[in-house]
Amino acid sequence: MGSYKTILVEKKNGVAKITLNRPQVLNAINKDVIQDLSLALEDIRKDENVRVVVITGAGDRAFSAGADISMLKEIKTPVEARELTWSAVEKVLKAIESLEKPVVAAINGLALGGGCELAMACDIVVASDKARFGQPEINLGILPGWGGMSRLAMIVGFHKAKELVFTGDMISAEEAEKIGLVNKVVPAEKLNEAVDELVNKLLSKSPIALKLAKEAVNRGPGIDVEAALARDRELFALSVSSEDAKEGLSAFLEKRKPVFKGK
């Protein structure tokens, strides 16, 4: 197990717990987080002693508020955007989905944008009643680039996905549970207890059976996920290199209302 800049990794009794550790910026995801998660997941993949993985965020305000806006603002061309989204999707989200071990997301606060997309890539999502979910990228003049359109539609249905992506609205943990984005909602003070209970249940199952079950369910819908995610990346790349994106990202950093011009 290596040394990480932006996450904490604890292995104990068959469980690997990954904690996004940038609470000062609501655990926003930057290139270092992507790299650290990639390295940690690869280490966990090779570790036969790890049978279940838990991903959460440091502090009590956020699981992750999404991609670091400063990182997005550095993107100048669609090519750069594609490289960033490919890195995040290929190295982290696909690594979670293909990991032959169950991955539980423990959502302790905000799960927005890339944070919501990270949660969606996990196998089971347990949330605090104080958690909030959403894909607010539209408010910045950009689109979700890490599966927040196609994967969201597969989970909650096309109409609800369109509503969330088009409006950029946040929803409560209770509503997220109602539409299938979350498996279970518990009082904030009971989150760790609920996750531990679930993890212990998973530890009692056959690792081989869990591996095969995960593979079967992931393939079950018969949807060409690769093509859908590739399309998401292309649309994100186009959106983030637009003038509206530059305005939206600048307005966010300058704490003002954006003025979009449709360019």
ChimeraX attribute file (.defattr): number of C-alpha atoms within 10 A of each C-alpha:
attribute: neighborCount
match mode: 1-to-1
recipient: residues
	/A:1	12
	/A:2	8
	/A:3	11
	/A:4	16
	/A:5	12
	/A:6	21
	/A:7	21
	/A:8	18
	/A:9	19
	/A:10	12
	/A:11	15
	/A:12	9
	/A:13	10
	/A:14	16
	/A:15	20
	/A:16	22
	/A:17	20
	/A:18	21
	/A:19	21
	/A:20	26
	/A:21	24
	/A:22	20
	/A:23	18
	/A:24	10
	/A:25	13
	/A:26	24
	/A:27	29
	/A:28	26
	/A:29	25
	/A:30	18
	/A:31	15
	/A:32	13
	/A:33	23
	/A:34	21
	/A:35	18
	/A:36	21
	/A:37	26
	/A:38	20
	/A:39	18
	/A:40	21
	/A:41	20
	/A:42	17
	/A:43	14
	/A:44	22
	/A:45	18
	/A:46	10
	/A:47	13
	/A:48	9
	/A:49	14
	/A:50	19
	/A:51	24
	/A:52	22
	/A:53	24
	/A:54	22
	/A:55	20
	/A:56	23
	/A:57	29
	/A:58	21
	/A:59	17
	/A:60	16
	/A:61	20
	/A:62	27
	/A:63	35
	/A:64	33
	/A:65	27
	/A:66	26
	/A:67	22
	/A:68	18
	/A:69	16
	/A:70	13
	/A:71	12
	/A:72	19
	/A:73	17
	/A:74	13
	/A:75	18
	/A:76	14
	/A:77	13
	/A:78	19
	/A:79	13
	/A:80	16
	/A:81	24
	/A:82	21
	/A:83	13
	/A:84	22
	/A:85	22
	/A:86	19
	/A:87	17
	/A:88	25
	/A:89	23
	/A:90	14
	/A:91	19
	/A:92	25
	/A:93	24
	/A:94	14
	/A:95	18
	/A:96	24
	/A:97	18
	/A:98	16
	/A:99	20
	/A:100	19
	/A:101	23
	/A:102	23
	/A:103	24
	/A:104	22
	/A:105	26
	/A:106	24
	/A:107	33
	/A:108	26
	/A:109	26
	/A:110	28
	/A:111	31
	/A:112	29
	/A:113	28
	/A:114	26
	/A:115	27
	/A:116	25
	/A:117	26
	/A:118	25
	/A:119	27
	/A:120	22
	/A:121	24
	/A:122	21
	/A:123	18
	/A:124	19
	/A:125	23
	/A:126	25
	/A:127	31
	/A:128	25
	/A:129	20
	/A:130	19
	/A:131	27
	/A:132	25
	/A:133	28
	/A:134	25
	/A:135	29
	/A:136	23
	/A:137	27
	/A:138	19
	/A:139	20
	/A:140	24
	/A:141	24
	/A:142	23
	/A:143	26
	/A:144	25
	/A:145	30
	/A:146	30
	/A:147	27
	/A:148	26
	/A:149	22
	/A:150	21
	/A:151	19
	/A:152	23
	/A:153	17
	/A:154	13
	/A:155	15
	/A:156	16
	/A:157	14
	/A:158	13
	/A:159	10
	/A:160	14
	/A:161	20
	/A:162	15
	/A:163	11
	/A:164	21
	/A:165	23
	/A:166	15
	/A:167	15
	/A:168	19
	/A:169	16
	/A:170	17
	/A:171	15
	/A:172	16
	/A:173	26
	/A:174	19
	/A:175	15
	/A:176	21
	/A:177	16
	/A:178	13
	/A:179	13
	/A:180	14
	/A:181	21
	/A:182	22
	/A:183	16
	/A:184	20
	/A:185	22
	/A:186	19
	/A:187	13
	/A:188	18
	/A:189	11
	/A:190	14
	/A:191	20
	/A:192	17
	/A:193	12
	/A:194	20
	/A:195	22
	/A:196	14
	/A:197	12
	/A:198	14
	/A:199	20
	/A:200	14
	/A:201	10
	/A:202	16
	/A:203	18
	/A:204	8
	/A:205	11
	/A:206	11
	/A:207	16
	/A:208	11
	/A:209	10
	/A:210	17
	/A:211	16
	/A:212	14
	/A:213	14
	/A:214	19
	/A:215	16
	/A:216	11
	/A:217	11
	/A:218	15
	/A:219	12
	/A:220	9
	/A:221	10
	/A:222	8
	/A:223	11
	/A:224	9
	/A:225	16
	/A:226	10
	/A:227	11
	/A:228	15
	/A:229	21
	/A:230	19
	/A:231	16
	/A:232	21
	/A:233	25
	/A:234	18
	/A:235	18
	/A:236	22
	/A:237	26
	/A:238	17
	/A:239	23
	/A:240	29
	/A:241	23
	/A:242	18
	/A:243	14
	/A:244	20
	/A:245	27
	/A:246	22
	/A:247	18
	/A:248	25
	/A:249	23
	/A:250	18
	/A:251	15
	/A:252	15
	/A:253	11
	/A:254	10
	/A:255	9
	/A:256	10
	/A:257	13
	/A:258	19
	/A:259	12
	/A:260	15
	/A:261	9
	/A:262	9
	/A:263	10
